[in-house]
Amino acid sequence: MDEVECHNCGVPGMIGKNCFKCGAKLQRRFSQPLLVIDVAHSGEDRVVAARKVATGIEAALNGSHRGLKVIHGRGGKTGRPGVIKNHVVGLLRREAKRLEARVAADRNNPGAHILYFE
Ligand SMILES: [Zn+2]
């Protein structure tokens, strides 16, 4: 059995058990695959897209995901998707700095960026 710190309160415990202090399930940090959100294909504006990114980051961290993949669309000639893309990528870069994470373009999808927590 491996020991790990609770992601809520930092109390150490065994992986697979519940934290004795707050009851959270203890699991290896960033053990889950990327969480994927789409912020471009339901007519989102910048404000909605930014809110979805913020919620997504929180959910990904709480769920011990290794990162958050944000589908922002390819951008391009129509203007609007490009605006969302630039806004979202800028936002991810700022969050990456704050969280000591990193941002990378998705190699498999030109319309997505990934925020890796480690
Ligand atoms: Zn705890």
py3Dmol code that shows the C-alpha trace and the ligand (Angstrom):
import py3Dmol

protein = """\
ATOM      1  CA  MET A   1       0.000   0.000   0.000  1.00  0.00           C
ATOM      2  CA  ASP A   2       1.213   3.438  -0.886  1.00  0.00           C
ATOM      3  CA  GLU A   3       0.818   6.545   1.168  1.00  0.00           C
ATOM      4  CA  VAL A   4      -0.461   9.745  -0.360  1.00  0.00           C
ATOM      5  CA  GLU A   5      -1.580  13.152   0.876  1.00  0.00           C
ATOM      6  CA  CYS A   6      -5.257  14.004   0.814  1.00  0.00           C
ATOM      7  CA  HIS A   7      -5.893  16.488  -2.003  1.00  0.00           C
ATOM      8  CA  ASN A   8      -8.290  18.424   0.234  1.00  0.00           C
ATOM      9  CA  CYS A   9      -6.463  18.788   3.505  1.00  0.00           C
ATOM     10  CA  GLY A  10      -2.993  17.347   3.017  1.00  0.00           C
ATOM     11  CA  VAL A  11      -3.368  14.692   5.683  1.00  0.00           C
ATOM     12  CA  PRO A  12      -1.457  11.550   4.742  1.00  0.00           C
ATOM     13  CA  GLY A  13      -3.263   8.272   4.265  1.00  0.00           C
ATOM     14  CA  MET A  14      -3.245   5.093   2.255  1.00  0.00           C
ATOM     15  CA  ILE A  15      -4.240   5.108  -1.397  1.00  0.00           C
ATOM     16  CA  GLY A  16      -7.666   3.591  -1.878  1.00  0.00           C
ATOM     17  CA  LYS A  17      -8.885   4.525   1.633  1.00  0.00           C
ATOM     18  CA  ASN A  18     -10.826   7.591   2.655  1.00  0.00           C
ATOM     19  CA  CYS A  19      -9.133  10.524   4.367  1.00  0.00           C
ATOM     20  CA  PHE A  20      -9.781  10.210   8.110  1.00  0.00           C
ATOM     21  CA  LYS A  21     -10.153  13.966   8.409  1.00  0.00           C
ATOM     22  CA  CYS A  22     -12.422  14.968   5.532  1.00  0.00           C
ATOM     23  CA  GLY A  23     -13.541  11.644   4.092  1.00  0.00           C
ATOM     24  CA  ALA A  24     -12.231  12.301   0.581  1.00  0.00           C
ATOM     25  CA  LYS A  25     -11.183   9.264  -1.406  1.00  0.00           C
ATOM     26  CA  LEU A  26      -7.411   9.068  -1.384  1.00  0.00           C
ATOM     27  CA  GLN A  27      -5.832   8.441  -4.723  1.00  0.00           C
ATOM     28  CA  ARG A  28      -2.583   9.080  -6.425  1.00  0.00           C
ATOM     29  CA  ARG A  29      -2.438  12.679  -7.616  1.00  0.00           C
ATOM     30  CA  PHE A  30      -3.162  13.068 -11.309  1.00  0.00           C
ATOM     31  CA  SER A  31      -3.953   9.384 -11.696  1.00  0.00           C
ATOM     32  CA  GLN A  32      -6.919   9.964 -13.996  1.00  0.00           C
ATOM     33  CA  PRO A  33      -6.809  10.569 -17.751  1.00  0.00           C
ATOM     34  CA  LEU A  34      -7.306  14.031 -19.213  1.00  0.00           C
ATOM     35  CA  LEU A  35     -10.644  15.637 -18.553  1.00  0.00           C
ATOM     36  CA  VAL A  36     -12.052  17.002 -21.812  1.00  0.00           C
ATOM     37  CA  ILE A  37     -14.307  20.036 -22.163  1.00  0.00           C
ATOM     38  CA  ASP A  38     -15.667  21.769 -25.242  1.00  0.00           C
ATOM     39  CA  VAL A  39     -16.011  25.541 -25.068  1.00  0.00           C
ATOM     40  CA  ALA A  40     -16.616  26.339 -28.710  1.00  0.00           C
ATOM     41  CA  HIS A  41     -19.396  24.317 -30.228  1.00  0.00           C
ATOM     42  CA  SER A  42     -22.496  25.397 -28.329  1.00  0.00           C
ATOM     43  CA  GLY A  43     -22.399  29.063 -29.332  1.00  0.00           C
ATOM     44  CA  GLU A  44     -20.319  30.077 -26.301  1.00  0.00           C
ATOM     45  CA  ASP A  45     -19.098  33.636 -26.045  1.00  0.00           C
ATOM     46  CA  ARG A  46     -15.861  34.583 -24.311  1.00  0.00           C
ATOM     47  CA  VAL A  47     -17.461  34.908 -20.900  1.00  0.00           C
ATOM     48  CA  VAL A  48     -19.138  31.511 -21.055  1.00  0.00           C
ATOM     49  CA  ALA A  49     -15.998  29.905 -22.460  1.00  0.00           C
ATOM     50  CA  ALA A  50     -13.889  31.392 -19.640  1.00  0.00           C
ATOM     51  CA  ARG A  51     -16.369  30.164 -17.046  1.00  0.00           C
ATOM     52  CA  LYS A  52     -16.315  26.671 -18.535  1.00  0.00           C
ATOM     53  CA  VAL A  53     -12.509  26.654 -18.448  1.00  0.00           C
ATOM     54  CA  ALA A  54     -12.469  27.742 -14.788  1.00  0.00           C
ATOM     55  CA  THR A  55     -15.025  25.079 -13.855  1.00  0.00           C
ATOM     56  CA  GLY A  56     -13.140  22.513 -15.902  1.00  0.00           C
ATOM     57  CA  ILE A  57      -9.835  23.220 -14.173  1.00  0.00           C
ATOM     58  CA  GLU A  58     -11.480  22.892 -10.779  1.00  0.00           C
ATOM     59  CA  ALA A  59     -13.167  19.618 -11.754  1.00  0.00           C
ATOM     60  CA  ALA A  60      -9.959  18.239 -13.241  1.00  0.00           C
ATOM     61  CA  LEU A  61      -7.965  19.086 -10.100  1.00  0.00           C
ATOM     62  CA  ASN A  62     -10.631  17.710  -7.777  1.00  0.00           C
ATOM     63  CA  GLY A  63     -10.867  14.528  -9.814  1.00  0.00           C
ATOM     64  CA  SER A  64      -7.097  13.970  -9.859  1.00  0.00           C
ATOM     65  CA  HIS A  65      -7.005  14.205 -13.621  1.00  0.00           C
ATOM     66  CA  ARG A  66      -3.574  14.658 -15.110  1.00  0.00           C
ATOM     67  CA  GLY A  67      -4.790  17.601 -17.115  1.00  0.00           C
ATOM     68  CA  LEU A  68      -7.612  19.415 -18.814  1.00  0.00           C
ATOM     69  CA  LYS A  69      -8.121  19.266 -22.548  1.00  0.00           C
ATOM     70  CA  VAL A  70     -10.022  22.266 -23.840  1.00  0.00           C
ATOM     71  CA  ILE A  71     -11.587  22.049 -27.271  1.00  0.00           C
ATOM     72  CA  HIS A  72     -11.771  25.643 -28.496  1.00  0.00           C
ATOM     73  CA  GLY A  73     -12.266  25.107 -32.206  1.00  0.00           C
ATOM     74  CA  ARG A  74      -9.835  25.867 -34.947  1.00  0.00           C
ATOM     75  CA  GLY A  75     -10.541  29.525 -35.291  1.00  0.00           C
ATOM     76  CA  GLY A  76      -9.978  31.024 -38.677  1.00  0.00           C
ATOM     77  CA  LYS A  77     -11.797  33.188 -41.123  1.00  0.00           C
ATOM     78  CA  THR A  78     -15.173  33.546 -39.480  1.00  0.00           C
ATOM     79  CA  GLY A  79     -13.624  35.502 -36.618  1.00  0.00           C
ATOM     80  CA  ARG A  80     -15.698  34.329 -33.719  1.00  0.00           C
ATOM     81  CA  PRO A  81     -14.161  30.902 -33.082  1.00  0.00           C
ATOM     82  CA  GLY A  82     -10.732  32.559 -33.427  1.00  0.00           C
ATOM     83  CA  VAL A  83     -11.658  35.017 -30.716  1.00  0.00           C
ATOM     84  CA  ILE A  84     -12.681  32.185 -28.411  1.00  0.00           C
ATOM     85  CA  LYS A  85      -9.508  30.275 -29.201  1.00  0.00           C
ATOM     86  CA  ASN A  86      -7.183  33.195 -28.482  1.00  0.00           C
ATOM     87  CA  HIS A  87      -9.065  34.071 -25.339  1.00  0.00           C
ATOM     88  CA  VAL A  88      -9.037  30.497 -24.052  1.00  0.00           C
ATOM     89  CA  VAL A  89      -5.377  29.873 -24.837  1.00  0.00           C
ATOM     90  CA  GLY A  90      -4.428  33.124 -23.077  1.00  0.00           C
ATOM     91  CA  LEU A  91      -6.495  32.053 -20.101  1.00  0.00           C
ATOM     92  CA  LEU A  92      -4.863  28.616 -20.005  1.00  0.00           C
ATOM     93  CA  ARG A  93      -1.400  30.199 -20.108  1.00  0.00           C
ATOM     94  CA  ARG A  94      -2.260  32.405 -17.123  1.00  0.00           C
ATOM     95  CA  GLU A  95      -3.700  29.462 -15.202  1.00  0.00           C
ATOM     96  CA  ALA A  96      -0.639  27.387 -16.045  1.00  0.00           C
ATOM     97  CA  LYS A  97       1.557  30.042 -14.455  1.00  0.00           C
ATOM     98  CA  ARG A  98      -0.608  30.172 -11.352  1.00  0.00           C
ATOM     99  CA  LEU A  99      -0.778  26.382 -10.978  1.00  0.00           C
ATOM    100  CA  GLU A 100       2.798  25.693 -12.055  1.00  0.00           C
ATOM    101  CA  ALA A 101       1.330  23.611 -14.836  1.00  0.00           C
ATOM    102  CA  ARG A 102       2.048  23.777 -18.539  1.00  0.00           C
ATOM    103  CA  VAL A 103       0.030  24.330 -21.699  1.00  0.00           C
ATOM    104  CA  ALA A 104       0.534  22.427 -24.919  1.00  0.00           C
ATOM    105  CA  ALA A 105      -1.254  22.341 -28.234  1.00  0.00           C
ATOM    106  CA  ASP A 106      -3.006  19.028 -28.773  1.00  0.00           C
ATOM    107  CA  ARG A 107      -0.971  17.171 -31.357  1.00  0.00           C
ATOM    108  CA  ASN A 108      -3.993  15.210 -32.501  1.00  0.00           C
ATOM    109  CA  ASN A 109      -6.455  18.069 -32.673  1.00  0.00           C
ATOM    110  CA  PRO A 110      -5.582  21.513 -34.024  1.00  0.00           C
ATOM    111  CA  GLY A 111      -8.709  22.832 -32.302  1.00  0.00           C
ATOM    112  CA  ALA A 112      -7.623  21.983 -28.772  1.00  0.00           C
ATOM    113  CA  HIS A 113      -5.063  22.848 -26.103  1.00  0.00           C
ATOM    114  CA  ILE A 114      -4.151  20.826 -23.038  1.00  0.00           C
ATOM    115  CA  LEU A 115      -3.296  22.072 -19.575  1.00  0.00           C
ATOM    116  CA  TYR A 116      -1.054  19.493 -17.915  1.00  0.00           C
ATOM    117  CA  PHE A 117      -0.831  19.636 -14.140  1.00  0.00           C
ATOM    118  CA  GLU A 118       2.440  17.760 -14.058  1.00  0.00           C
TER     119      GLU A 118
END
"""
ligand_1 = """\
1
ZN
Zn -8.729 15.067 3.719
"""
view = py3Dmol.view(width=600, height=400)
view.addModel(protein, "pdb")
view.setStyle({"model": 0}, {"cartoon": {"style": "trace"}})
view.addModel(ligand_1, "xyz")
view.setStyle({"model": 1}, {"stick": {}})
view.zoomTo()
view.show()
